[in-house]
């Protein structure tokens, strides 16, 4: 009943809208911002900028042979603030990367923020956000189906490292020089899917055939402007220009123009001029009703896709017994936090070993030992904060990465809380069991600034504790 009311209200609204347009004598104006920023030669210095030749809607050549797109308009607008001419060159993506590596270009547009295409690229602050999705002619219902499929990707991009390699889907993957070639390979049957950003795929999929998004969002990423190593001094100046364009609304307008539209169609004004009034109103009502329902369904599917994605990633990332993070996913999370940290950050890598666990297994049996591991995992989560990363390293070893603590006293306070909880004991098979822990702590950045260094130092201190009587902690 509630949905019906929405539909009736939508139809009434649509009819009212169209009668209003008719009364206004078809005076429909496209409210999307026109291209205001064009190439110029007003300044003394020129920046050579490279970008993908086939990356619609970010950078591409339209049917009027004009270079257009979100990144194109944005870089010209930034050039005005930087007071530099922009020499924009459209190349296959792999050639763009080579141009930056050889310092033949100053800037590269459309790089994934923080990704390691080459050591010669320094990323600006983000200018846009997009999702990586698989496109194809047939949907997949189960993630396991992908391991037998051939997947295309853009050569030179970070798509392979972002998703295909981590999920071991790269064995049958093939790189192409352009998205156009990759989408053609789907139509010809050479590949089953292509990994592409949603904004790109939804346009090129229509251009090269009935190729659509066929599954959930796989990775959400921010996009930036890359700066070559020879011009890294530009980063600060470029970031300031981007912030200015954020504040004056330019980036928001360009996002609305290029990244939030569904499919390019002729303007509504031209459509009305080509048809009679009755036909226009009839077709428009049907189309807009479909769009209304489509948007509703689309939002539902996106919401469900995000939930499925989160559930899948959580399942893969968790230890099957204790439900805390497994070693692989925990290590990845810690490395990411370290990469984003400065030397003024304060973290702690805590290694934990259950004392005499072999005797516990022999006394309680393996199922009892498993229950001890489950209980210890719960106690560790209880003793630390929600944003601290609790990991089962394997066997009876756990670790915790304590994030953004003020000082060593804060860490000690948490460790003492943990030991107080352990004194209460745990109940296994209706028996009270006393558990003790040996703990070694390595501090970031004092005891290491890389994951492996922190791990080795914490493990070393842990065994010093075990050799000196166990049931204690020591901080390096």
C-alpha positions as CSV (number, residue, x, y, z in Angstrom):
1,X,0.0,0.0,0.0
2,X,2.8,2.4,0.9
3,X,4.6,1.6,-2.3
4,X,1.5,2.2,-4.3
5,X,1.1,5.7,-2.8
6,X,4.7,6.5,-3.8
7,X,4.0,5.4,-7.4
8,X,0.7,7.4,-7.6
9,X,2.4,10.4,-6.2
10,X,5.3,10.0,-8.7
11,X,2.9,9.7,-11.7
12,X,0.9,12.8,-10.6
13,X,4.2,14.7,-10.1
14,X,5.5,13.6,-13.5
15,X,2.2,14.7,-15.3
16,X,2.3,18.1,-13.5
17,X,5.9,18.6,-14.5
18,X,5.3,17.9,-18.1
19,X,2.2,20.2,-18.3
20,X,4.4,22.9,-16.7
21,X,7.0,22.4,-19.4
22,X,4.4,22.5,-22.2
23,X,3.0,25.8,-20.8
24,X,6.5,27.2,-20.7
25,X,6.8,26.6,-24.5
26,X,9.4,23.9,-24.2
27,X,11.8,26.3,-22.4
28,X,13.8,23.5,-21.0
29,X,17.4,24.4,-20.1
30,X,20.2,22.0,-19.3
31,X,21.3,23.0,-15.8
32,X,24.5,21.0,-16.0
33,X,27.5,23.3,-15.9
34,X,29.0,24.2,-19.3
35,X,32.7,23.7,-19.9
36,X,34.2,27.0,-18.6
37,X,37.8,26.1,-18.5
38,X,39.7,25.7,-21.8
39,X,43.3,25.4,-22.9
40,X,45.2,28.7,-22.9
41,X,48.6,30.2,-23.6
42,X,48.4,33.1,-21.1
43,X,51.2,32.1,-18.8
44,X,55.0,31.8,-18.9
45,X,55.2,28.2,-17.7
46,X,53.5,25.1,-19.3
47,X,52.7,21.8,-17.6
48,X,52.7,18.7,-19.8
49,X,49.7,16.6,-18.6
50,X,48.9,13.1,-19.7
51,X,45.7,11.2,-19.3
52,X,43.9,8.1,-20.7
53,X,42.6,8.5,-24.2
54,X,39.7,6.2,-23.6
55,X,38.5,6.8,-20.1
56,X,35.0,8.2,-20.4
57,X,33.6,10.1,-18.5
58,X,37.0,11.3,-17.0
59,X,38.9,11.9,-20.3
60,X,37.9,11.0,-23.9
61,X,37.3,12.4,-27.4
62,X,33.6,13.0,-28.0
63,X,31.7,12.6,-31.3
64,X,32.5,16.2,-32.2
65,X,36.2,15.4,-31.9
66,X,36.6,17.4,-28.7
67,X,38.6,16.4,-25.7
68,X,36.2,16.4,-22.8
69,X,35.6,14.8,-19.4
70,X,35.7,15.4,-15.7
71,X,39.5,15.3,-15.4
72,X,39.9,17.5,-18.6
73,X,37.7,20.3,-17.3
74,X,39.2,20.1,-13.8
75,X,42.9,20.3,-14.9
76,X,42.2,23.4,-17.0
77,X,40.4,25.0,-14.0
78,X,43.4,24.2,-11.8
79,X,45.8,25.6,-14.4
80,X,44.1,29.0,-14.0
81,X,44.8,29.0,-10.2
82,X,48.4,27.6,-10.7
83,X,48.9,30.3,-13.5
84,X,50.4,27.6,-15.8
85,X,49.4,26.6,-19.3
86,X,48.2,23.1,-19.7
87,X,49.5,20.9,-22.5
88,X,47.1,18.0,-22.3
89,X,48.0,14.8,-24.2
90,X,45.7,11.8,-24.4
91,X,47.5,8.4,-24.6
92,X,46.9,4.8,-23.8
93,X,47.1,4.4,-20.1
94,X,50.3,2.3,-20.1
95,X,51.9,5.1,-22.2
96,X,50.8,7.7,-19.7
97,X,52.6,5.7,-16.9
98,X,55.8,5.5,-19.1
99,X,55.7,9.2,-19.7
100,X,55.7,9.9,-16.0
101,X,58.4,7.3,-15.3
102,X,60.7,8.9,-17.9
103,X,59.8,12.4,-16.7
104,X,58.4,13.3,-20.1
105,X,55.3,14.6,-18.4
106,X,54.7,16.7,-15.3
107,X,51.2,15.4,-14.3
108,X,49.1,12.4,-14.9
109,X,45.3,12.4,-14.4
110,X,43.1,9.6,-12.9
111,X,45.6,7.8,-10.6
112,X,44.2,5.7,-7.7
113,X,45.2,7.5,-4.5
114,X,48.1,5.9,-2.8
115,X,48.6,3.1,-5.4
116,X,52.1,2.1,-6.5
117,X,52.1,2.4,-10.3
118,X,55.7,3.5,-10.2
119,X,57.9,5.1,-7.6
120,X,58.0,8.3,-9.8
121,X,54.4,9.2,-9.0
122,X,53.4,11.4,-6.0
123,X,49.6,11.7,-5.5
124,X,47.7,14.9,-4.8
125,X,44.8,14.9,-2.4
126,X,41.7,13.1,-3.9
127,X,39.5,14.8,-6.5
128,X,36.9,12.0,-7.1
129,X,35.6,8.7,-5.9
130,X,34.6,5.6,-7.8
131,X,33.8,1.9,-7.4
132,X,35.5,-1.0,-9.2
133,X,32.9,-3.5,-10.5
134,X,32.9,-6.5,-12.8
135,X,31.0,-5.9,-16.1
136,X,29.8,-8.6,-18.5
137,X,26.8,-10.0,-20.4
138,X,25.9,-12.5,-17.7
139,X,25.7,-12.1,-13.9
140,X,27.5,-14.3,-11.5
141,X,25.6,-15.5,-8.5
142,X,28.5,-16.9,-6.4
143,X,32.0,-15.4,-5.8
144,X,33.5,-18.9,-6.3
145,X,32.4,-18.8,-10.0
146,X,34.9,-16.2,-10.8
147,X,37.9,-18.5,-10.4
148,X,37.1,-20.3,-13.7
149,X,36.4,-17.1,-15.6
150,X,38.6,-14.9,-17.8
151,X,38.8,-11.3,-16.6
152,X,40.0,-8.4,-18.7
153,X,41.6,-5.3,-17.1
154,X,43.3,-2.1,-18.2
155,X,47.0,-2.6,-18.8
156,X,49.2,-0.4,-16.6
157,X,46.4,0.3,-14.2
158,X,46.3,-0.8,-10.6
159,X,43.2,-3.0,-11.1
160,X,45.2,-6.1,-11.0
161,X,46.9,-5.3,-7.7
162,X,43.7,-3.8,-6.2
163,X,41.5,-6.9,-6.6
164,X,42.7,-9.7,-9.0
165,X,45.9,-10.6,-7.2
166,X,44.6,-10.4,-3.6
167,X,41.8,-12.8,-4.5
168,X,44.0,-14.9,-6.7
169,X,41.9,-14.2,-9.8
170,X,44.9,-13.0,-11.9
171,X,45.8,-16.4,-13.5
172,X,43.3,-16.1,-16.3
173,X,43.3,-12.2,-16.4
174,X,44.5,-10.3,-19.5
175,X,45.5,-6.7,-19.8
176,X,44.4,-4.4,-22.6
177,X,45.8,-1.1,-23.8
178,X,42.4,0.6,-23.6
179,X,39.0,0.1,-22.0
180,X,37.6,0.0,-25.5
181,X,39.6,-3.0,-26.5
182,X,38.8,-4.7,-23.2
183,X,35.0,-4.2,-23.6
184,X,35.2,-5.4,-27.2
185,X,36.8,-8.6,-25.8
186,X,33.7,-9.2,-23.7
187,X,31.4,-8.8,-26.7
188,X,33.5,-11.2,-28.8
189,X,33.5,-13.8,-26.1
190,X,37.3,-13.7,-25.6
191,X,36.7,-12.8,-21.9
192,X,33.9,-13.3,-19.5
193,X,34.2,-10.1,-17.4
194,X,36.1,-6.8,-17.3
195,X,37.1,-5.1,-14.1
196,X,36.4,-1.4,-14.5
197,X,35.3,1.6,-12.5
198,X,31.5,2.0,-12.4
199,X,31.4,5.4,-14.1
200,X,33.5,4.1,-17.0
201,X,31.8,0.8,-17.3
202,X,28.2,2.0,-17.4
203,X,29.1,4.2,-20.4
204,X,31.4,2.0,-22.4
205,X,29.2,-1.0,-21.7
206,X,26.4,0.7,-23.6
207,X,28.7,1.9,-26.3
208,X,30.2,-1.6,-27.1
209,X,27.0,-3.7,-26.5
210,X,24.7,-4.8,-23.8
211,X,27.5,-5.1,-21.2
212,X,26.5,-4.2,-17.7
213,X,27.6,-4.4,-14.1
214,X,27.1,-8.0,-13.1
215,X,27.9,-8.2,-9.4
216,X,28.6,-6.3,-6.2
217,X,31.0,-3.4,-5.6
218,X,34.4,-4.9,-5.2
219,X,36.6,-2.0,-4.2
220,X,35.9,1.7,-3.5
221,X,38.8,4.0,-4.3
222,X,39.7,7.7,-4.4
223,X,41.3,9.2,-7.5
224,X,44.0,11.9,-7.6
225,X,46.3,13.8,-9.9
226,X,49.8,12.2,-10.1
227,X,52.9,14.4,-10.0
228,X,56.2,13.2,-11.5
229,X,59.3,12.9,-9.3
230,X,61.0,15.9,-11.0
231,X,58.0,18.1,-10.1
232,X,57.1,16.8,-6.6
233,X,57.5,20.4,-5.4
234,X,54.2,21.1,-7.1
235,X,52.2,18.8,-4.7
236,X,51.6,21.5,-2.1
237,X,50.7,24.1,-4.7
238,X,48.4,21.6,-6.5
239,X,46.7,20.5,-3.3
240,X,45.9,24.2,-2.5
241,X,44.4,24.7,-5.9
242,X,42.2,21.5,-5.5
243,X,41.0,22.8,-2.1
244,X,40.1,26.1,-3.7
245,X,38.1,24.4,-6.4
246,X,36.3,22.3,-3.7
247,X,35.4,25.4,-1.8
248,X,34.1,27.4,-4.8
249,X,31.9,24.5,-5.9
250,X,33.7,23.7,-9.2
251,X,34.5,20.0,-8.3
252,X,30.9,19.5,-7.0
253,X,29.5,20.8,-10.3
254,X,31.9,18.7,-12.4
255,X,31.0,15.7,-10.4
256,X,27.3,16.3,-11.0
257,X,27.9,16.9,-14.7
258,X,30.1,13.9,-15.5
259,X,29.9,11.3,-12.7
260,X,26.3,11.2,-11.6
261,X,24.5,10.9,-15.0
262,X,23.3,7.6,-16.2
263,X,23.3,7.5,-20.0
264,X,23.9,10.3,-22.5
265,X,20.7,11.1,-24.4
266,X,19.6,14.0,-26.6
267,X,18.4,17.1,-24.8
268,X,14.7,17.2,-23.7
269,X,14.2,20.4,-25.7
270,X,15.3,18.7,-29.0
271,X,13.2,15.6,-28.2
272,X,10.0,17.8,-27.8
273,X,10.7,19.6,-31.0
274,X,10.9,16.4,-33.0
275,X,7.5,14.9,-31.7
276,X,4.0,16.0,-31.2
277,X,2.9,17.1,-27.7
278,X,0.7,14.1,-27.0
279,X,3.4,11.6,-28.0
280,X,6.0,13.5,-25.9
281,X,3.9,13.5,-22.8
282,X,3.0,9.8,-23.2
283,X,6.6,8.6,-23.8
284,X,8.0,10.9,-21.1
285,X,5.6,9.7,-18.4
286,X,6.5,6.1,-19.2
287,X,10.3,6.8,-19.3
288,X,10.3,8.8,-16.1
289,X,8.2,6.2,-14.3
290,X,10.7,3.6,-15.3
291,X,13.5,5.8,-14.1
292,X,11.8,6.4,-10.8
293,X,11.3,2.6,-10.2
294,X,14.8,2.0,-11.6
295,X,16.4,4.4,-9.2
296,X,14.5,2.8,-6.3
297,X,15.6,-0.7,-7.4
298,X,19.1,0.5,-8.1
299,X,19.5,2.0,-4.6
300,X,18.1,-1.3,-3.1
301,X,20.6,-3.3,-5.1
302,X,23.5,-1.1,-4.2
303,X,22.6,-1.3,-0.6
304,X,22.3,-5.1,-0.8
305,X,25.5,-5.3,-2.8
306,X,27.4,-3.3,-0.1
307,X,26.0,-5.6,2.6
308,X,27.0,-8.7,0.6
309,X,30.5,-7.2,-0.1
310,X,31.0,-6.4,3.6
311,X,29.8,-9.9,4.7
312,X,32.1,-11.6,2.1
313,X,35.2,-9.5,3.1
314,X,34.5,-10.0,6.8
315,X,34.2,-13.8,6.2
316,X,37.5,-13.9,4.3
317,X,39.2,-11.7,6.8
318,X,38.2,-13.5,10.0
319,X,39.7,-16.5,11.8
320,X,37.1,-19.3,11.5
321,X,37.4,-20.4,15.2
322,X,37.7,-17.2,17.2
323,X,36.1,-14.7,14.7
324,X,38.9,-12.1,15.3
325,X,41.0,-11.1,12.2
326,X,43.3,-13.8,10.7
327,X,47.0,-13.2,10.2
328,X,46.8,-12.2,6.5
329,X,44.0,-9.7,6.8
330,X,45.4,-8.3,10.1
331,X,48.8,-7.8,8.6
332,X,47.3,-5.9,5.6
333,X,45.3,-3.7,7.9
334,X,48.3,-2.9,10.1
335,X,50.5,-2.1,7.0
336,X,47.8,0.3,5.7
337,X,47.6,2.1,9.1
338,X,51.4,2.4,9.2
339,X,51.5,3.7,5.6
340,X,49.0,6.4,6.5
341,X,50.8,7.3,9.8
342,X,53.4,9.9,10.5
343,X,56.4,9.6,12.9
344,X,54.3,11.6,15.4
345,X,51.7,8.9,15.6
346,X,51.8,6.5,18.5
347,X,50.8,2.8,18.0
348,X,51.7,-0.4,19.8
349,X,52.2,-3.9,18.4
350,X,51.4,-6.4,21.1
351,X,52.3,-10.1,20.8
352,X,50.5,-12.5,23.1
353,X,51.1,-16.2,23.9
354,X,49.0,-18.4,26.1
355,X,51.2,-19.9,28.8
356,X,51.4,-23.8,29.0
357,X,48.8,-24.2,26.2
358,X,50.0,-27.7,25.4
359,X,49.1,-28.8,29.0
360,X,45.7,-27.1,28.6
361,X,45.0,-29.2,25.5
362,X,46.1,-32.4,27.2
363,X,43.9,-31.7,30.2
364,X,40.8,-30.3,28.5
365,X,41.1,-32.0,25.1
366,X,41.3,-30.3,21.8
367,X,37.7,-29.1,21.9
368,X,38.3,-27.6,25.3
369,X,41.5,-26.0,24.0
370,X,39.5,-24.5,21.1
371,X,37.0,-23.1,23.6
372,X,39.9,-21.5,25.6
373,X,41.1,-19.8,22.4
374,X,37.6,-18.5,21.8
375,X,37.3,-17.1,25.3
376,X,40.7,-15.5,25.2
377,X,39.8,-13.7,21.9
378,X,36.6,-12.3,23.6
379,X,38.7,-11.2,26.6
380,X,41.2,-9.4,24.3
381,X,38.4,-7.5,22.5
382,X,36.9,-6.6,25.9
383,X,40.1,-5.3,27.3
384,X,41.0,-3.1,24.3
385,X,39.1,-0.5,22.2
386,X,36.8,-1.3,19.3
387,X,39.2,0.3,16.7
388,X,42.2,-1.7,18.0
389,X,43.0,-4.7,15.7
390,X,42.8,-8.1,17.4
391,X,44.4,-10.9,15.4
392,X,44.9,-14.6,15.8
393,X,48.4,-15.2,14.5
394,X,48.1,-19.0,14.6
395,X,48.0,-21.7,17.2
396,X,47.8,-20.1,20.7
397,X,49.4,-16.8,19.5
398,X,47.4,-13.6,19.3
399,X,48.4,-10.0,18.5
400,X,46.9,-6.7,19.0
401,X,47.7,-3.5,17.1
402,X,46.7,-0.7,19.5
403,X,46.0,2.4,17.4
404,X,46.7,6.1,18.3
405,X,47.5,5.8,22.0
406,X,48.7,8.9,23.8
407,X,51.7,7.4,25.6
408,X,53.2,4.3,27.2
409,X,51.0,4.7,30.3
410,X,47.9,4.3,28.2
411,X,49.2,1.0,26.8
412,X,50.2,-0.3,30.3
413,X,46.7,0.7,31.6
414,X,45.1,-1.6,29.0
415,X,47.5,-4.5,29.7
416,X,46.8,-4.2,33.4
417,X,43.1,-4.3,32.7
418,X,43.7,-7.5,30.6
419,X,45.5,-9.2,33.5
420,X,42.7,-8.2,36.0
421,X,40.1,-9.8,33.7
422,X,42.2,-13.0,33.5
423,X,42.4,-13.2,37.3
424,X,38.7,-13.9,37.3
425,X,39.3,-17.1,35.3
426,X,37.2,-18.7,32.6
427,X,34.8,-21.6,32.7
428,X,35.5,-24.5,30.3
429,X,33.3,-27.7,30.4
430,X,31.8,-26.5,33.7
431,X,35.3,-26.2,35.2
432,X,37.0,-23.0,36.3
433,X,40.3,-22.6,34.5
434,X,43.1,-20.1,35.2
435,X,44.8,-18.8,32.2
436,X,48.0,-16.7,32.1
437,X,49.6,-14.8,29.2
438,X,53.1,-13.8,28.2
439,X,53.1,-10.5,26.4
440,X,55.8,-8.6,24.4
441,X,55.1,-5.0,23.2
442,X,56.9,-3.0,20.4
443,X,56.1,0.6,20.1
444,X,55.7,2.6,16.8
445,X,57.8,4.4,15.8
446,X,60.3,3.9,18.7
447,X,60.8,0.1,18.1
448,X,60.1,0.0,14.4
449,X,58.3,1.8,11.5
450,X,57.6,-1.3,9.4
451,X,55.3,-4.2,10.1
452,X,58.1,-6.9,10.0
453,X,60.3,-4.9,12.3
454,X,57.6,-4.4,14.9
455,X,56.6,-8.0,14.7
456,X,60.1,-9.3,15.2
457,X,60.8,-6.9,18.1
458,X,57.5,-7.8,19.9
459,X,58.2,-11.5,19.4
460,X,61.7,-11.2,20.8
461,X,60.4,-9.4,23.9
462,X,57.6,-12.0,24.3
463,X,60.1,-14.8,24.6
464,X,62.2,-12.8,27.1
465,X,59.0,-12.7,29.3
466,X,58.4,-16.5,28.8
467,X,62.0,-17.3,29.7
468,X,61.8,-15.1,32.9
469,X,58.8,-16.8,34.4
470,X,55.8,-16.0,32.1
471,X,52.5,-14.4,33.2
472,X,53.8,-10.9,32.6
473,X,54.4,-8.2,30.0
474,X,57.4,-6.2,28.8
475,X,57.5,-3.1,26.6
476,X,60.4,-2.4,24.2
